[in-house]
């Protein structure tokens, strides 16, 4: 059963999630989409399982591979973020499937609170 924290400044989205990174025609990051884990969306999935039952799922990548990945990611930053432009924003959206689940959880919690 999905749960949700609603404390002020600490609200959470319910369920297991995935983040999908989208890129523009030039290969620059153009925005991220937060969705439920099992709902495929356009873009590159960012969350990958690395541990299971307290053990690594696969070996750590070599340091050279980590460096290449970091270099590629930095190169794909939009100019305003790469240059640390004051007030720069990066668009992050929440998918409808996650919004609907949050509303259902909120409704369930509201009904529970109203029941004596």
Protein Blocks (a to p, Z undefined) as FASTA:
>chain_A
ZZddfbehiaccedjddddddddfkopafbdcdddfklccedjdfbdcfbeghiafbdcd
dfklmmmmmmmmmmmpcfklmnopghiacdddddfklmmmmmmmmmmmmmmmmpZZ
